[in-house]
Amino acid sequence: MSTVSTSFNPPVQRDTAVIAVIGLAHGTSHFFHLLLPPLFPWLMTAFGLDFSRIGLTMTVFFVISGVGQALAGFAVDRFGPVRVLLFGMSCFLLAGLSLGLFAHSLTDLFLVAALAGLGNSVLHPSDYSVLNRKVSTSRLGHAFSVHGISGNLGWALAPVFLTGISALAGWKVAAIAAGAMALPAMFMLWIFRDQLDINSVKAGSESHPRHGTFSFLSVGAVWLCFAFFFLTTVAFGAFQNFGTPVLQHLYGLPLGAAATALSTFLLVAACGIFVGGFVAQHRAQDHIIAIVLTMAAVLALFLSMELLPAWSVLPVMAGIGFFTGIAGPSRDLLVRRAATARFGQAAYGRIYGFVYSGLDSGLALSPLVFGHFMDTGHYASVLIGIAIFQGLAVLTALRVGRSAPIAAAK
């Protein structure tokens, strides 16, 4: 049986299929972000490891993912996103199976982390190449919204899935079961490969002349987009890594309440992404980002002052998450503007791969940036630092908006 035909699908059905399959792939990648961390208690016992050594596995993951993401964009532009996505899903499958069947040492865990990082590296350049070239412009904001929410769902599923199976059947069975989670995405990518094929967008339709392979690196807006992603994820990583102990020390919250506040931040951020899909359809994406990230930064500063009553911490964290989430779809459309302003559609993979490697760079460096404040007991400085990084991100977004004309995104 051949692949699903697209010739009789009206645009809404075609767009929905593309958005759904890419969302599944993105959710799968975020699931594998957390292949190892939920299993740390079992792995530390099995291999006699401490937190410092097993924590290095995530450093390996983000380094491989960050470097690989910058390079994967070239593969997407050369071979097409479907092949590259299938390669990434295969890496996830092998990572899970290798962990469950063959891992016997810290070195083996490093190899598992490297496989998962390699699989993760291909997702953003592939996903955004497909969404930008196959989804109708009027629905791109919603497409980016679904893309972001699916990632959050992958993050939410992994800890429950892995710890639940580990408690019942052991960590090796959980790892093998996790590897199998890549199979549905592989199946759907294969079935819908014709609908995801971007070769149907002919080169002759480009309104921009052909540029050199690395020409995009000479464009300031591309570097500004990289800086924007780096700055926002340094701030996000601080919340993700240290949010719970910071709230415990500043407001005297018990562990459960502080963890609930962090979970609320992440959950409401997903709601913000949903709302942001509608907001992003307006053209001034840089202004939207500036407004909502400024609001998030102001709330973070309020938290740092230790003047708020303890009961208000949860709604304030929810507000920070909501405003941060709203910025997501506008952020993705802003990168599209920067990409098409000079290169049309020809370099989506390269540009998105390079720009989104800023995510991995920010997440990898965030613990180093804020860990010193935690070790020295300057907990309020973590929140102040978050606000500063969000403020710097606002400035970069506004610079990108001025350098990338709105017409380029059409």
C-alpha positions as CSV (number, residue, x, y, z in Angstrom):
1,M,0.0,0.0,0.0
2,S,1.4,3.4,-0.9
3,T,1.6,6.4,1.3
4,V,-1.4,8.5,2.1
5,S,-2.4,10.6,-0.8
6,T,-2.7,14.4,-0.4
7,S,-4.3,15.3,-3.7
8,F,-7.8,15.0,-2.4
9,N,-7.2,16.6,1.0
10,P,-8.5,20.1,1.4
11,P,-6.0,22.5,3.0
12,V,-7.4,22.3,6.5
13,Q,-7.1,18.5,6.6
14,R,-3.7,18.6,5.0
15,D,-2.5,21.2,7.6
16,T,-4.0,19.2,10.4
17,A,-2.2,16.0,9.4
18,V,1.1,17.7,9.1
19,I,0.7,19.5,12.4
20,A,-0.3,16.3,14.2
21,V,2.5,14.2,12.9
22,I,5.1,16.8,13.6
23,G,3.6,17.4,17.0
24,L,3.9,13.6,17.8
25,A,7.6,13.6,16.7
26,H,8.3,16.7,18.8
27,G,6.5,15.2,21.9
28,T,8.6,12.1,21.4
29,S,11.8,14.0,21.4
30,H,10.9,15.8,24.6
31,F,10.0,12.4,26.2
32,F,13.6,11.3,25.4
33,H,15.0,14.5,27.0
34,L,14.1,12.7,30.2
35,L,15.0,9.2,29.4
36,L,17.7,9.1,32.1
37,P,16.8,11.6,34.9
38,P,13.7,9.8,36.2
39,L,15.8,6.7,36.4
40,F,18.7,8.3,38.3
41,P,17.7,6.7,41.7
42,W,17.8,3.2,40.2
43,L,20.9,3.9,38.1
44,M,22.9,5.4,41.0
45,T,22.2,2.3,43.1
46,A,22.9,-0.1,40.2
47,F,26.2,1.4,39.2
48,G,27.4,3.0,42.5
49,L,27.2,6.6,41.2
50,D,26.8,9.9,42.9
51,F,24.8,12.9,41.6
52,S,27.9,14.6,40.2
53,R,28.9,11.7,38.0
54,I,25.5,10.7,36.8
55,G,24.6,14.3,36.2
56,L,27.4,14.4,33.6
57,T,25.1,12.2,31.4
58,M,22.9,15.2,30.8
59,T,25.9,17.4,30.0
60,V,26.7,14.8,27.3
61,F,23.1,14.9,26.1
62,F,23.0,18.6,25.6
63,V,26.5,19.0,24.1
64,I,25.8,16.3,21.5
65,S,22.3,17.8,20.9
66,G,23.5,21.4,20.6
67,V,26.4,20.6,18.2
68,G,24.4,18.1,16.3
69,Q,21.5,20.5,15.9
70,A,23.6,23.2,14.3
71,L,24.9,20.5,11.8
72,A,21.6,18.7,11.3
73,G,20.1,21.7,9.5
74,F,22.4,21.1,6.6
75,A,21.3,17.5,6.4
76,V,17.6,18.6,6.4
77,D,18.3,21.0,3.5
78,R,20.2,18.3,1.7
79,F,18.2,15.1,2.3
80,G,14.8,16.4,3.4
81,P,13.2,16.3,6.9
82,V,11.5,13.0,6.7
83,R,14.7,10.9,6.4
84,V,16.4,13.0,9.0
85,L,13.4,12.6,11.4
86,L,13.4,8.9,10.9
87,F,17.1,8.8,11.7
88,G,16.4,10.7,14.9
89,M,13.6,8.4,16.0
90,S,15.9,5.4,15.3
91,C,18.5,7.0,17.7
92,F,15.8,7.2,20.4
93,L,14.8,3.6,19.9
94,L,18.4,2.5,20.1
95,A,19.0,4.7,23.2
96,G,16.2,3.0,25.1
97,L,17.1,-0.5,24.0
98,S,20.8,0.1,24.7
99,L,20.0,1.3,28.2
100,G,17.8,-1.6,29.0
101,L,19.8,-4.4,27.4
102,F,23.5,-3.4,27.4
103,A,24.2,-0.6,30.0
104,H,26.6,-1.8,32.7
105,S,28.7,1.2,33.5
106,L,28.9,5.0,33.5
107,T,30.6,4.9,30.1
108,D,27.6,3.0,28.8
109,L,25.3,5.6,30.2
110,F,27.3,8.3,28.4
111,L,26.8,6.4,25.1
112,V,23.1,6.2,25.8
113,A,23.0,9.9,26.5
114,A,24.9,10.6,23.3
115,L,22.5,8.5,21.2
116,A,19.5,10.3,22.7
117,G,21.2,13.7,22.2
118,L,21.9,12.8,18.6
119,G,18.3,11.9,18.0
120,N,17.1,15.1,19.7
121,S,19.5,17.2,17.5
122,V,17.5,16.6,14.3
123,L,14.1,17.6,15.6
124,H,14.0,21.4,15.4
125,P,15.6,21.9,12.0
126,S,13.3,19.1,10.6
127,D,10.1,20.2,12.4
128,Y,10.3,23.8,11.5
129,S,11.3,23.1,7.9
130,V,8.1,21.1,7.5
131,L,5.8,23.4,9.3
132,N,7.1,26.5,7.5
133,R,6.9,25.0,4.1
134,K,3.8,22.8,4.4
135,V,1.3,24.6,6.7
136,S,-0.7,27.5,5.5
137,T,0.6,30.9,6.7
138,S,-2.7,31.7,8.4
139,R,-2.3,28.6,10.6
140,L,1.4,28.8,11.4
141,G,0.8,30.4,14.8
142,H,-1.5,27.5,15.8
143,A,1.0,25.0,14.3
144,F,3.8,26.4,16.5
145,S,1.4,26.4,19.4
146,V,0.7,22.7,19.0
147,H,4.4,22.1,18.5
148,G,5.2,23.7,21.8
149,I,2.4,22.0,23.7
150,S,3.3,18.6,22.4
151,G,6.9,19.1,23.7
152,N,5.5,20.0,27.2
153,L,3.3,16.8,27.1
154,G,6.4,14.7,26.3
155,W,8.2,16.2,29.3
156,A,5.1,15.5,31.5
157,L,4.7,11.9,30.4
158,A,8.3,10.7,30.8
159,P,8.7,10.8,34.6
160,V,5.4,9.1,35.2
161,F,6.0,6.5,32.5
162,L,9.6,5.7,33.6
163,T,9.2,5.7,37.4
164,G,5.9,3.8,37.2
165,I,7.3,1.0,35.2
166,S,10.5,0.9,37.1
167,A,8.6,0.6,40.4
168,L,6.6,-2.3,39.0
169,A,9.1,-4.2,36.8
170,G,12.5,-2.6,37.2
171,W,14.5,0.1,35.4
172,K,15.7,-2.2,32.6
173,V,12.1,-2.9,31.5
174,A,11.3,0.8,31.8
175,A,14.2,1.7,29.5
176,I,13.1,-0.9,26.9
177,A,9.5,0.3,27.1
178,A,10.7,3.9,26.7
179,G,12.7,2.9,23.5
180,A,9.4,1.5,22.1
181,M,7.8,4.9,22.5
182,A,9.7,6.0,19.4
183,L,7.9,3.5,17.2
184,P,4.5,5.3,16.9
185,A,6.3,8.4,15.6
186,M,8.4,6.4,13.2
187,F,5.3,4.7,11.9
188,M,3.4,8.0,11.4
189,L,6.3,9.7,9.7
190,W,6.5,6.8,7.2
191,I,2.8,6.7,6.5
192,F,2.6,10.4,6.0
193,R,5.9,10.9,4.3
194,D,4.3,12.3,1.1
195,Q,2.5,14.9,3.0
196,L,5.6,15.9,4.9
197,D,7.8,16.0,1.7
198,I,9.1,19.5,1.2
199,N,10.5,18.8,-2.3
200,S,7.1,19.8,-3.7
201,V,8.1,23.4,-3.0
202,K,10.0,24.0,-6.1
203,A,13.2,25.9,-6.1
204,G,12.1,28.0,-8.9
205,S,9.4,29.4,-6.7
206,E,11.9,31.1,-4.5
207,S,11.9,34.9,-4.6
208,H,15.5,35.0,-3.3
209,P,18.6,34.1,-5.2
210,R,20.7,31.0,-4.2
211,H,23.2,31.8,-1.5
212,G,26.3,30.0,-0.3
213,T,26.0,27.2,2.2
214,F,27.2,29.3,5.1
215,S,25.9,32.7,4.0
216,F,23.4,32.7,6.7
217,L,26.1,33.1,9.3
218,S,26.9,36.6,8.0
219,V,23.4,37.8,8.8
220,G,23.1,39.6,12.1
221,A,19.5,38.7,12.6
222,V,20.4,35.0,12.7
223,W,22.9,35.6,15.4
224,L,20.4,37.7,17.3
225,C,17.9,34.8,17.1
226,F,20.5,32.5,18.5
227,A,21.2,34.9,21.3
228,F,17.5,35.2,22.0
229,F,17.1,31.4,22.4
230,F,20.2,31.2,24.6
231,L,19.1,34.0,26.9
232,T,15.5,32.7,27.3
233,T,16.6,29.1,28.0
234,V,19.3,30.2,30.5
235,A,16.4,31.8,32.4
236,F,14.1,28.8,31.9
237,G,16.8,26.4,33.0
238,A,17.2,28.3,36.2
239,F,13.5,27.8,37.0
240,Q,13.6,24.2,36.0
241,N,16.7,23.3,37.9
242,F,16.5,25.5,41.0
243,G,13.0,26.8,41.2
244,T,11.9,24.5,44.0
245,P,14.8,25.1,46.5
246,V,14.8,28.9,45.7
247,L,11.1,29.1,46.7
248,Q,11.8,26.9,49.8
249,H,14.5,29.2,51.1
250,L,13.0,32.6,50.2
251,Y,9.4,31.9,51.3
252,G,9.8,29.0,53.8
253,L,7.6,26.8,51.6
254,P,7.6,23.1,52.4
255,L,9.1,20.9,49.6
256,G,5.7,19.8,48.4
257,A,4.3,23.3,48.1
258,A,7.5,24.6,46.3
259,A,7.4,21.7,43.9
260,T,3.7,22.3,43.2
261,A,4.6,26.0,42.4
262,L,7.2,24.8,39.9
263,S,4.8,22.3,38.3
264,T,2.2,25.1,38.1
265,F,4.7,27.2,36.3
266,L,5.3,24.5,33.7
267,L,1.6,23.6,33.3
268,V,0.4,27.2,32.9
269,A,3.3,27.8,30.5
270,A,1.7,25.2,28.2
271,C,-1.6,27.1,28.5
272,G,0.3,30.2,27.5
273,I,1.7,28.5,24.5
274,F,-1.9,27.7,23.4
275,V,-3.0,31.3,23.8
276,G,0.2,32.4,22.1
277,G,-0.8,30.5,19.0
278,F,-3.7,32.9,18.5
279,V,-1.8,36.0,19.6
280,A,1.1,35.2,17.2
281,Q,-1.2,35.6,14.2
282,H,-0.8,39.3,14.7
283,R,2.3,40.6,12.8
284,A,4.2,42.4,15.5
285,Q,5.7,39.3,17.0
286,D,8.7,41.2,18.4
287,H,6.4,43.5,20.3
288,I,4.3,40.6,21.6
289,I,7.5,39.0,22.9
290,A,8.7,42.2,24.5
291,I,5.4,42.8,26.4
292,V,5.0,39.3,27.8
293,L,8.7,38.6,28.7
294,T,8.8,42.0,30.4
295,M,5.8,41.0,32.4
296,A,7.5,37.7,33.3
297,A,10.7,39.5,34.3
298,V,8.8,42.0,36.5
299,L,7.0,39.1,38.3
300,A,10.4,37.4,38.8
301,L,11.8,40.6,40.4
302,F,8.8,40.8,42.7
303,L,9.5,37.3,43.9
304,S,13.1,38.1,44.5
305,M,12.2,40.9,46.9
306,E,10.7,38.5,49.5
307,L,7.9,41.0,50.1
308,L,5.0,38.8,48.9
309,P,3.0,36.6,51.2
310,A,3.7,32.9,50.9
311,W,0.2,32.1,49.5
312,S,0.9,34.4,46.5
313,V,3.9,32.4,45.3
314,L,1.9,29.9,43.3
315,P,-0.2,32.5,41.4
316,V,2.9,34.6,40.7
317,M,4.7,31.5,39.4
318,A,1.7,30.8,37.3
319,G,1.8,34.3,35.9
320,I,5.5,33.9,35.0
321,G,4.8,30.6,33.2
322,F,1.8,32.0,31.3
323,F,3.6,35.1,30.0
324,T,6.7,33.0,29.1
325,G,4.5,30.5,27.2
326,I,2.7,33.2,25.2
327,A,6.0,34.2,23.8
328,G,6.7,30.8,22.3
329,P,4.7,30.8,19.0
330,S,5.6,34.5,18.4
331,R,9.3,33.5,18.9
332,D,9.0,30.8,16.2
333,L,7.3,33.2,13.7
334,L,10.0,35.8,14.4
335,V,12.7,33.3,13.5
336,R,10.8,32.6,10.3
337,R,10.9,36.3,9.4
338,A,14.6,36.4,10.0
339,A,15.1,33.3,7.8
340,T,13.0,34.4,4.9
341,A,14.2,38.0,4.9
342,R,17.4,37.1,3.1
343,F,17.2,33.4,2.1
344,G,13.5,32.6,1.3
345,Q,12.7,29.0,2.1
346,A,15.9,27.5,0.8
347,A,17.8,27.6,4.1
348,Y,15.1,26.8,6.7
349,G,17.0,23.7,7.9
350,R,20.4,25.4,8.4
351,I,19.0,28.5,10.0
352,Y,16.6,26.7,12.4
353,G,19.2,24.2,13.2
354,F,21.8,26.9,14.1
355,V,19.3,29.2,15.9
356,Y,17.7,26.4,18.0
357,S,21.1,25.1,19.1
358,G,20.9,28.1,21.4
359,L,18.3,26.2,23.3
360,D,20.7,23.4,24.2
361,S,23.5,25.9,24.9
362,G,21.3,27.8,27.3
363,L,20.1,24.7,29.1
364,A,23.6,23.3,29.4
365,L,25.1,26.5,30.8
366,S,22.2,27.6,33.1
367,P,23.3,25.3,36.0
368,L,26.8,26.8,35.7
369,V,25.5,30.4,35.7
370,F,23.2,30.0,38.6
371,G,24.8,27.2,40.6
372,H,27.2,29.6,42.3
373,F,24.4,31.6,43.7
374,M,22.7,28.5,45.0
375,D,26.0,27.2,46.6
376,T,26.6,30.6,48.3
377,G,23.0,31.0,49.5
378,H,22.2,34.0,47.3
379,Y,18.8,32.6,46.3
380,A,17.2,36.0,45.5
381,S,20.0,36.5,43.0
382,V,18.7,33.6,41.0
383,L,15.4,35.3,40.4
384,I,17.1,38.6,39.7
385,G,19.3,36.8,37.2
386,I,16.3,35.3,35.5
387,A,14.8,38.7,35.2
388,I,18.0,40.1,33.7
389,F,18.3,37.3,31.1
390,Q,14.6,37.8,30.1
391,G,15.2,41.6,29.8
392,L,18.2,40.9,27.5
393,A,16.1,38.6,25.5
394,V,13.5,41.3,25.0
395,L,16.2,43.6,23.6
396,T,17.4,40.9,21.1
397,A,13.8,40.2,20.0
398,L,13.2,43.9,19.3
399,R,16.5,44.1,17.3
400,V,15.4,41.0,15.3
401,G,12.1,42.6,14.6
402,R,13.7,45.8,13.2
403,S,16.2,43.8,11.0
404,A,13.6,41.3,9.6
405,P,10.8,42.9,7.7
406,I,7.3,41.7,8.3
407,A,6.7,41.1,4.6
408,A,9.4,38.4,4.6
409,A,7.2,36.2,6.7
410,K,4.3,36.0,4.3
